[in-house]
């Protein structure tokens, strides 16, 4: 069975601190409606766990995984989206060689700010400098390259 292992670090930093997460759900590609996704067992104010999401039955190609949470106040969050690729005929045995990040606009593959990583999974904390950024909302993007020289899609 094909699965995707994800680490969900934190959803909705804008939620009121008093609210706790009581439920979560996910769906792939198409929103079945709030409360109608596949249930996830969670509790507390932060989600930091590995999730195995089955991909059997999905067509080859790019898909989107969405996750949203329900608070103790009965309010559903906006969803968090992650892009993934299904290709059962392609085995990737290469490890991650390095990573790069950029903020707001893509300088081009290989032209971002370098991050030091190795292995098969990146589950690390990084200090990303924000000096020079204007006040307001920004997007942080990260992508990796493997030891075969193949770049990933970026994640934001």
N, C-alpha and C positions, 0 to 999 in steps of 0.2 A: 504494500500500500504506500503510495506516495504521500508525503506529508511536508509541511512547511513548519519549521520551528521558528517561532518568533519570540522576541522578548519585548514586552510592553512595559515601558519604563514609567510613564506618567501621562495620564489623560487629564486634560482640562485644568491647566494651572490657574485659570480664571475663576474656578468654582470657589464659592465661599468656603473657608476653612472648616466651619462647623459641620458642613454636610459630609457624610461618609458615603462611600460607594457600597451599594447593597447588591447590585446585579450588573451584569455586562452581557453583551451579545455581539456576535459577528455575522457578517454576510459577505458573499463574494459576488462582485460585479453588479448585482441588481438588488436594490433595497426592497425587502419584503414588507416594510412598514415598521414603525417603532414598536418594539416589544415582540416582533415576529421573527427575529433573527435566531441563530443558534446560540443557546444559552452558554455562558461561561460562569464558573464558580469563582467569586472574588469577594473580598471584604476589606474594609479600611479606607484610607484616603489616597493610597497609591497602589498601582498595579505594577508588580515587578516579578513576572513569572514567565516560564517557557510555555508556549502554547503549541500543540500539534494540531494543525488544521488539515484535514484530509483534502487532497486534490483529485482523488479518483473521480472520474466522470467529467472532469473539465477538459476542454479542448486544448490542444497545444497552442502556446502563444502567451501573450501578456494578459494578466488578470489583475483585478484590484480587490484587496481585502479591506473591509471596513469594520471598525470596532467602535461601539458606543457604550456608555455606562449610565446606570440609574442611581440617583442619590437618595438618601433617606428622606429628602423633602418631596420625593415623587417626581422629580424633573429628570428628563433624559438629556444627556450631553449632545453636543454635535459629534459627528463621527470622526475618527482618525482613520486615515487612508494609507495603505501600503501597497506598492506595486510589486508583483512577482511574476516570474516566467515559468511556464510549464513546458518541459521538453524531455519526455521520458527516454528518448533515444540518445541523449547526450549526457555522458557521465563526466563531471568535472572533478578531476583528481588534484587540481592545482590548489595551493594554499594562497592566502592573501599575502601579498608582498608589501604593499603600502596603501596609504589612503590620502585623500586630499579633501579640503573643504573650501567653500566660498560662500559669501554672504550676498544675497539679493540677485546678483547677475553672474552668469556662467562665463568665466574667462576662457573656456575651452578645455577639453580633456587634457589632463596633464599639466595645466597651468594654474591650478588652485594652490592654496596654501597646504604644505605637506603635514601629514599626521603620521606618527610612527606606530605601526601595528604589524603583527605577524600572526600566523595561525589560520584556522578555518572559520573562526567566529570573532567578530569585534564586539566585545561587551566591556567597554572601558569608559572611564570619565576623562574628558579632555578639557583643558582650559583654553577657551577660544577668546582672544582679545576683542574687546568691543570699542576700544578707544578709536576715535575718528568717525564713529557712526553717529548720524543725526538722531535726535530723539524720535521715537515712533516705533512702528512695527517693522521687523525685518525677518527674512527667511534665511535659515542656515541650511546648506546643502552639503552632503558628504557622499563620496563615491570611493570605491576601492579598485585596485588593480591586482590581478593574481600573478602567480609566478610564471604563467604562460603568456603574460602580457595582455590579457583581456581585461578591459575596463567594465565595471558594473554600470547599471543605471544609477543615477543619483537618488538619494533619499533626502527629503526635507522635513 
